[in-house]
């Protein structure tokens, strides 16, 4: 069994302006930098065999700030990216939120669907399960990252998880025995 601790990336300038970033590589805001330090403090006494994050700076900089000076492998993986909102990138968050139920199987215009994002997550989970089984890792990602974890580990349907209310919390724990 592989233990995965999921944390969402810290606050960005797009978040503060209520814009949906998708694949836009937006920076952490001052609040996001503080939240990243807080993340590191929350896990000051924890050990991880690796920390995985997307290759978007809001994800990997959260990891780099949180775990600066600690000897953890921080591994960037493109498969952990947010869903690609295509033409809706940096549109108001409320607009994109209202589109989400329509985009489970149908891609965002010039983007991808949540099914496609979940396929990326499935490939990622298959790979880390082989190398890290019996270990504990952290994944710092995006909502689509967590949707994939809920769907592929807990068996929650994508249509259910995508429309469910999302509320930040300090970490989610997943026990990966098999991918559903």
Secondary structure, DSSP 8 states (H G I E B T S, - for coil): -EEEEEEE---BHHHHTTB--TT----B-HHHHHHHHHHHHHTTT---SEEEE-SSHHHHHHHHHHTTTS---EEE-GGG-----GGGTTSBHHHHHHHGGGGTTS--TTS--HHHHHHHHHHHHHHHHHHHTTSEEEEEE-HHHHHHHHHHHH---HHHHHHS-----S-EEEEESS--
